[in-house]
Amino acid sequence: MTIRRLLWWMILLAGLNCPAERIPIEYFFQPGCGECEKVNTFVLPRLAEGVAGRYELRRYDTGVPENFLKLVAAQERLGIDSSDPVAIIVNHQTYLGGFREIEEKLFHALETAEPAAVPTQSSRDPELVHRRAEALTAGTIAVAGLIDGINPCVFATLIFFLSLLAVSRIGGFRLLLAGSSYCFGCFLTYFAMGFGLFRFLKLFSGYRYLQHGFELVLILLLLILAFFSFRDAIWFRKSGRADAVSLQLPNRIKRRIHEIMRRGLGYRWLLPGAFTTGMLVTVLESACTGQIYVPALALMVKESGPGSRWIWYLLLYNIMFLLPLLFLFAAAYRGTTTRIFLRWSKTNVVYGKIAIGSFFLLLAALYLATTIPGL
C-alpha cells in the first residue's frame, strides 16, 4: 500500500468517526410558568429522538441572572422586542416566543436549519437587561398604585380627616406637618403589608398546580370585582347615594376609622398622633384597598424575574399610591374648602370605580393569556 493511499484511508476514517455538528436548540423558561409547562408537556417529548441525534437541547432557567442575560442579548441581536415567559432559539438564528408559536413553527425551523456560527455576546448586555427589566411591569405597577390611591375608600376617608383638621383649626404649616406625618404612617404600613404579602404569594410560584389554581381563582375574582365596580359607577351616577355602592368598607369599619382619627387629633402631640392614625387607618382600609393591592402583588411575583427588582416595584407602587393623598393635603394647604372636597369625593366615586374596574379587566386579560391553555 502506497503512502498516498494510506493517507487517503486515514482521512476517510477520521471523517466517518467525527460526529456531525449538532444544531443547538436553546430553551429559555421560568419555573412555574404556565406556557413553559405546556411546552414541557406537548413539545419537548416530540423532540426526544431528534435531540439525541441531529439536535442539541440546551435548557436555560431565566430565574438565573446569567441565563436571563443570555436571553436578552439574543433578543437584541435578533431584533426581538418582547417579554415572552418561554422562548426557543433554533440555531442562534430563529426566535420562537410563547407556546403557540413554538408549537406551530419549531419543527419547520428544525427541518430547514443548517449549522451556524455561534454569535458573540454584546458588550451592552447589562444596559439591555436593565432596560428590558424596567419596561417589563413598571408601567402597570405605577398605574395600579395610582388607581389604588384614588380608590373611593381611601379618598373619602382622607377627606373626613381633612374636615377634622379644619374643625380643629389646624392649618398652615401645622397642616403640612400633620399631613406629612399621616402619609408617612400610611406609606410605611402599606409597604410593610405588601412586603409580607409578596413573600407569602411567592411561595406559590414554586408549586405549579398551586400557582395555576391561585391564578384561576384570581381571574374569577377580578372579573367579579370588575363587574361590581362598573355597576357601582353606574348606580352611584344615577342615584348619588352612598348605599348604592356595593364595594365599600362596612359601616362598622368606617365608624372605627372615624373614631381613630378623632383620638389621633386629640392626642397631646400632633405629629405622633397623625402618624399613628395613618398606620391604623391603613390597616383597616386594607379590607377595601386589598382588592387592588393583592392582584398587583401577584403580578409582581409573576414578572419580577431574578434579583431584587420586585422591591423597586413595591416601592414604586406605594409612591404612586401616596401621590393622591399628598395632592389633597397640598390642596387643603392652598385653601381648598371642605365643600369642594366633598364635591370632589362624589365625582371621584364614579371615575374611580371606572378606573378600578378597567384595571381589574386588564389584569384578568393578562392572567388569561398566560394561564389558560391555548390562549
VEXZA-506028 format. One line per 3 residues: for each residue x, y, z of C-alpha. Coordinates in nm, 4 decimals, always signed. Example, Ala and Ser with C-alpha at 12.3 -4.5 7.8 and 13.67 -1.06 7.14 Angstrom:
2
+1.2300,-0.4500,+0.7800  +1.3670,-0.1060,+0.7140;
END
This chain:
375
+0.0000,+0.0000,+0.0000  +0.1446,+0.3318,-0.1037  +0.1834,+0.6223,+0.1374;
-0.0695,+0.8297,-0.0645  -0.3368,+0.5585,-0.0387  -0.2665,+0.5135,+0.3331;
-0.3169,+0.8853,+0.3934  -0.6429,+0.8754,+0.1937  -0.7824,+0.5928,+0.4108;
-0.6803,+0.7731,+0.7300  -0.8656,+1.0900,+0.6202  -1.1733,+0.8861,+0.5252;
-1.1845,+0.7048,+0.8599  -1.1348,+1.0272,+1.0501  -1.4282,+1.1809,+0.8655;
-1.6506,+0.8833,+0.9486  -1.5603,+0.8926,+1.3169  -1.6193,+1.2678,+1.3604;
-1.9802,+1.3296,+1.4541  -2.1702,+1.5937,+1.2559  -2.2139,+1.9243,+1.4311;
-2.5495,+1.9197,+1.6070  -2.7907,+2.2115,+1.5703  -2.8464,+2.3893,+1.9057;
-3.1971,+2.4417,+2.0434  -3.1810,+2.6993,+2.3241  -3.4814,+2.6659,+2.5552;
-3.5461,+2.9606,+2.7890  -3.8082,+2.9056,+3.0593  -3.9280,+3.0211,+3.4024;
-4.0091,+2.7794,+3.6884  -4.3853,+2.7590,+3.7443  -4.4671,+2.9368,+3.4178;
-4.7919,+2.8141,+3.2605  -4.6739,+2.8336,+2.8989  -4.3451,+2.6682,+2.9958;
-4.5374,+2.3714,+3.1340  -4.7299,+2.3415,+2.8074  -4.4014,+2.3376,+2.6129;
-4.2654,+2.0714,+2.8523  -4.5794,+1.8602,+2.8108  -4.6648,+1.8920,+2.4413;
-4.3462,+1.9939,+2.2576  -4.0332,+1.8630,+2.4262  -4.1388,+1.4947,+2.4245;
-4.1621,+1.5156,+2.0446  -3.8017,+1.6331,+2.0371  -3.6699,+1.3343,+2.2334;
-3.5442,+1.1350,+1.9352  -3.4110,+1.4331,+1.7440  -3.2222,+1.5723,+2.0408;
-3.0224,+1.2511,+2.0695  -2.9119,+1.2768,+1.7050  -2.9047,+1.5898,+1.4949;
-3.0103,+1.8435,+1.7599  -2.8781,+1.9501,+2.0977  -3.1300,+2.0837,+2.3515;
-2.9869,+2.3395,+2.5931  -3.2059,+2.4432,+2.8862  -3.1763,+2.7884,+3.0442;
-3.3712,+2.8804,+3.3568  -3.4187,+3.2584,+3.3269  -3.4522,+3.2769,+3.7033;
-3.0711,+3.2574,+3.6943  -2.9297,+3.6038,+3.6125  -2.6701,+3.4712,+3.3670;
-2.9380,+3.2900,+3.1654  -3.1664,+3.5934,+3.1649  -2.8711,+3.7957,+3.0400;
-2.8137,+3.5453,+2.7608  -3.1783,+3.5639,+2.6511  -3.1843,+3.9445,+2.6453;
-2.8617,+3.9565,+2.4431  -3.0060,+3.7110,+2.1899  -3.3310,+3.9097,+2.1636;
-3.1366,+4.2298,+2.1000  -2.9207,+4.0631,+1.8364  -3.2243,+3.9200,+1.6543;
-3.4278,+4.2414,+1.6841  -3.6904,+4.0903,+1.9143  -3.8842,+4.3268,+2.1401;
-4.0989,+4.1066,+2.3629  -4.1118,+3.9597,+2.7124  -4.2316,+3.6065,+2.6446;
-4.2262,+3.3817,+2.9544  -4.0934,+3.0965,+2.7386  -3.8824,+3.1081,+2.4226;
-3.6801,+2.8793,+2.1964  -3.3961,+2.9925,+1.9710  -3.3053,+2.7486,+1.6939;
-2.9504,+2.7522,+1.5620  -2.8796,+3.1006,+1.7050  -3.0986,+3.2408,+1.4266;
-3.4697,+3.1651,+1.4653  -3.6544,+3.3061,+1.7677  -3.9848,+3.1494,+1.8726;
-4.1695,+3.3147,+2.1636  -4.4652,+3.1744,+2.3535  -4.6202,+2.8282,+2.3487;
-4.8352,+2.8807,+2.0400  -4.5513,+2.9964,+1.8154  -4.3184,+2.7262,+1.9455;
-4.5733,+2.4526,+1.8798  -4.6577,+2.5768,+1.5301  -4.3136,+2.6686,+1.3956;
-4.0461,+2.4774,+1.5865  -4.0308,+2.1610,+1.3752  -4.0384,+2.3512,+1.0477;
-3.7497,+2.5633,+1.1747  -3.5569,+2.2470,+1.2628  -3.6123,+2.0947,+0.9185;
-3.4673,+2.3976,+0.7429  -3.1885,+2.4707,+0.9943  -2.8228,+2.4479,+0.8973;
-2.5270,+2.4700,+1.1360  -2.4424,+2.8332,+1.2079  -2.1607,+3.0149,+1.3780;
-2.2046,+3.0930,+1.7471  -2.2763,+3.4660,+1.7865  -2.0657,+3.6816,+2.0126;
-2.2122,+3.8403,+2.3230  -2.2904,+4.2102,+2.3086  -2.0862,+4.4415,+2.5282;
-2.4072,+4.6292,+2.6129  -2.5698,+4.3350,+2.7889  -2.6013,+4.4957,+3.1371;
-2.7649,+4.8010,+2.9845  -3.0050,+4.5844,+2.7851  -3.1039,+4.3806,+3.0899;
-3.1732,+4.6969,+3.2861  -3.3845,+4.8473,+3.0087  -3.5911,+4.5323,+2.9493;
-3.6394,+4.4708,+3.3211  -3.7583,+4.8241,+3.3888  -4.0009,+4.8172,+3.0954;
-4.1434,+4.4770,+3.1972  -4.4062,+4.5781,+3.4515  -4.3113,+4.9223,+3.5815;
-4.5880,+5.0964,+3.3877  -4.8570,+4.8573,+3.5049  -4.7415,+4.8749,+3.8667;
-4.7325,+5.2561,+3.8584  -5.0860,+5.2756,+3.7189  -5.2080,+5.0234,+3.9762;
-5.0640,+5.2252,+4.2635  -5.2179,+5.5466,+4.1340  -5.5598,+5.3848,+4.0895;
-5.5355,+5.2465,+4.4431  -5.4587,+5.5972,+4.5664  -5.7809,+5.7352,+4.4129;
-5.9804,+5.4414,+4.5461  -6.3085,+5.5906,+4.6774  -6.2475,+5.4196,+5.0127;
-5.9150,+5.5990,+5.0593  -6.0400,+5.9244,+4.9101  -6.3463,+5.9525,+5.1335;
-6.1513,+5.8596,+5.4472  -5.8859,+6.1217,+5.3816  -6.1447,+6.3920,+5.3171;
-6.3034,+6.3101,+5.6528  -5.9595,+6.3503,+5.8133  -5.9145,+6.6877,+5.6389;
-6.2533,+6.8005,+5.7678  -6.1446,+6.7096,+6.1224  -5.8282,+6.9128,+6.0744;
-6.0371,+7.2093,+5.9599  -6.2708,+7.1801,+6.2597  -5.9692,+7.1571,+6.4930;
-5.8303,+7.4798,+6.3437  -5.5171,+7.3061,+6.2222  -5.3922,+7.4882,+5.9158;
-5.0886,+7.6411,+5.7508  -4.7548,+7.4843,+5.8332  -4.9078,+7.2631,+6.1057;
-5.1425,+7.1184,+5.8420  -4.8453,+7.0246,+5.6229  -4.6686,+6.8624,+5.9190;
-4.9784,+6.6648,+6.0175  -5.0391,+6.5596,+5.6565  -4.6775,+6.4536,+5.6058;
-4.6817,+6.2525,+5.9274  -5.0121,+6.0882,+5.8355  -4.8896,+5.9999,+5.4843;
-4.5607,+5.8648,+5.6188  -4.7520,+5.6350,+5.8535  -4.9680,+5.5170,+5.5618;
-4.6617,+5.4582,+5.3435  -4.4636,+5.2542,+5.5951  -4.7619,+5.0406,+5.6903;
-4.8726,+4.9751,+5.3324  -4.5175,+4.8942,+5.2240  -4.4722,+4.6512,+5.5145;
-4.8037,+4.4822,+5.4359  -4.7050,+4.4499,+5.0702  -4.3671,+4.3060,+5.1634;
-4.5271,+4.0358,+5.3759  -4.7951,+3.9534,+5.1187  -4.5375,+3.9322,+4.8402;
-4.3279,+3.6814,+5.0349  -4.6404,+3.4759,+5.1019  -4.7534,+3.4809,+4.7369;
-4.4007,+3.3919,+4.6271  -4.4453,+3.0537,+4.7947  -4.6992,+2.9591,+4.5270;
-4.4535,+3.0200,+4.2414  -4.2540,+2.7103,+4.3342  -4.5563,+2.4782,+4.3058;
-4.7053,+2.4655,+3.9583  -5.0521,+2.3369,+4.0470  -5.0918,+2.5691,+4.3443;
-4.9855,+2.8646,+4.1319  -5.2255,+2.7748,+3.8498  -5.5082,+2.7220,+4.0966;
-5.4394,+3.0552,+4.2627  -5.4294,+3.2344,+3.9256  -5.7577,+3.0768,+3.8126;
-5.9275,+3.1876,+4.1348  -5.7727,+3.5319,+4.0940  -5.9040,+3.5626,+3.7371;
-6.2545,+3.4794,+3.8545  -6.2338,+3.7300,+4.1407  -6.1006,+4.0022,+3.9098;
-6.3913,+3.9552,+3.6699  -6.6431,+3.9656,+3.9561  -6.4815,+4.2761,+4.1043;
-6.4755,+4.4448,+3.7630  -6.8493,+4.3793,+3.7214  -6.9349,+4.5267,+4.0617;
-6.7025,+4.8245,+4.0079  -6.8747,+4.9219,+3.6833  -7.2152,+4.8575,+3.8368;
-7.1291,+5.0812,+4.1338  -7.0211,+5.3601,+3.8975  -7.3498,+5.3429,+3.7056;
-7.5742,+5.3204,+4.0117  -7.3984,+5.5979,+4.2018  -7.4100,+5.8264,+3.8975;
-7.7859,+5.7713,+3.8726  -7.8744,+5.7936,+4.2423  -7.5881,+5.9826,+4.4083;
-7.6451,+5.7698,+4.7199  -7.3561,+5.6098,+4.9086  -7.5620,+5.2978,+4.9817;
-7.5766,+5.2312,+4.6055  -7.2069,+5.1347,+4.6192  -7.1549,+4.7671,+4.6997;
-6.7720,+4.7574,+4.7049  -6.7010,+4.9772,+5.0031  -6.5886,+4.9485,+5.3631;
-6.8502,+4.8133,+5.6050  -7.0086,+5.0800,+5.8259  -6.8551,+4.9193,+6.1343;
-6.5026,+4.9709,+5.9976  -6.5874,+5.3246,+5.8852  -6.7015,+5.4138,+6.2346;
-6.3850,+5.2629,+6.3792  -6.1686,+5.4671,+6.1389  -6.3502,+5.7883,+6.2316;
-6.3026,+5.7141,+6.5994  -5.9283,+5.6545,+6.5491  -5.8940,+5.9823,+6.3600;
-6.0695,+6.1813,+6.6332  -5.8490,+6.0265,+6.9015  -5.5365,+6.0806,+6.6918;
-5.6036,+6.4511,+6.6535  -5.6976,+6.4744,+7.0201  -5.3584,+6.3397,+7.1234;
-5.1275,+6.5815,+7.3037  -4.8598,+6.5668,+7.0329  -4.9885,+6.6286,+6.6806;
-4.7209,+6.4511,+6.4748  -4.7167,+6.1178,+6.6652  -5.0964,+6.1250,+6.6702;
-5.1205,+6.1801,+6.2940  -4.8539,+5.9149,+6.2268  -5.0291,+5.6522,+6.4397;
-5.3611,+5.7439,+6.2815  -5.2168,+5.6862,+5.9345  -5.0847,+5.3444,+6.0349;
-5.4084,+5.2214,+6.1944  -5.6307,+5.3608,+5.9211  -5.4179,+5.1919,+5.6526;
-5.4604,+4.8542,+5.8214  -5.8389,+4.8951,+5.8436  -5.8672,+5.0273,+5.4879;
-5.6863,+4.7205,+5.3538  -6.0234,+4.5429,+5.3508  -6.1008,+4.7701,+5.0547;
-5.7605,+4.8590,+4.9061  -5.6544,+4.4937,+4.9092  -5.8822,+4.4400,+4.6096;
-5.6172,+4.6184,+4.4014  -5.3054,+4.5543,+4.6085  -5.3205,+4.1735,+4.6090;
-5.3604,+4.1334,+4.2279  -5.0804,+4.3873,+4.1760  -4.8553,+4.1919,+4.4138;
-4.9390,+3.8697,+4.2296  -4.8304,+4.0416,+3.9079  -4.5013,+4.1398,+4.0740;
-4.4482,+3.7756,+4.1714  -4.5188,+3.6614,+3.8163  -4.2966,+3.9157,+3.6414;
-4.0302,+4.0051,+3.8975  -3.7613,+3.7797,+3.7474  -3.4199,+3.7377,+3.9099;
-3.2727,+3.9544,+4.1819  -3.4495,+4.2073,+4.3990  -3.6245,+4.4108,+4.1306;
-3.9584,+4.3429,+4.2987  -3.8520,+4.5679,+4.5890  -3.8371,+4.8601,+4.3476;
-4.1747,+4.7639,+4.2010  -4.3201,+4.7608,+4.5519  -4.1635,+5.0977,+4.6290;
-4.2971,+5.2415,+4.3017  -4.6472,+5.1150,+4.3783  -4.6516,+5.2756,+4.7229;
-4.5124,+5.6058,+4.5982  -4.7854,+5.6251,+4.3347  -5.0428,+5.5283,+4.5989;
-4.9263,+5.8209,+4.8096  -4.9459,+6.0882,+4.5373  -5.3245,+6.1486,+4.5553;
-5.3022,+6.1785,+4.9352  -5.0237,+6.4343,+4.9100  -5.2202,+6.6239,+4.6462;
-5.5216,+6.6564,+4.8776  -5.3099,+6.7838,+5.1671  -5.1425,+7.0332,+4.9332;
-5.4870,+7.1478,+4.8123  -5.6018,+7.1924,+5.1722  -5.2876,+7.3961,+5.2465;
-5.3670,+7.6212,+4.9478  -5.7127,+7.6911,+5.0893  -5.9434,+7.4363,+4.9276;
-6.2614,+7.4189,+5.1372  -6.4383,+7.1152,+5.2782  -6.7346,+7.1769,+5.0443;
-6.5075,+7.1459,+4.7402  -6.3503,+6.8318,+4.8836  -6.6951,+6.6740,+4.9250;
-6.7803,+6.7577,+4.5642  -6.4525,+6.6002,+4.4533  -6.5327,+6.2927,+4.6599;
-6.8674,+6.2391,+4.4874  -6.7132,+6.2824,+4.1429  -6.4272,+6.0516,+4.2351;
-6.6671,+5.7656,+4.3147  -6.7762,+5.7407,+3.9506  -6.4384,+5.7897,+3.7832;
-6.2524,+5.5944,+4.0496  -6.4818,+5.2941,+4.0116  -6.4456,+5.3035,+3.6322;
-6.0657,+5.3166,+3.6621  -6.0628,+5.0302,+3.9123  -6.2959,+4.8162,+3.7001;
-6.0804,+4.8767,+3.3905  -5.7694,+4.7768,+3.5835  -5.9365,+4.4556,+3.7012;
-6.0226,+4.3663,+3.3400  -5.6669,+4.4383,+3.2267  -5.5176,+4.2117,+3.4917;
-5.7706,+3.9373,+3.4198  -5.6768,+3.9519,+3.0492  -5.3056,+3.9264,+3.1340;
-5.3623,+3.6230,+3.3530  -5.5940,+3.4611,+3.0990  -5.3299,+3.4974,+2.8280;
-5.0624,+3.3219,+3.0355  -5.2616,+3.0696,+3.2398  -5.5427,+2.9188,+3.0308;
-5.4146,+2.6586,+2.7752  -5.4484,+2.7531,+2.4114  -5.4656,+3.1321,+2.4651;
END
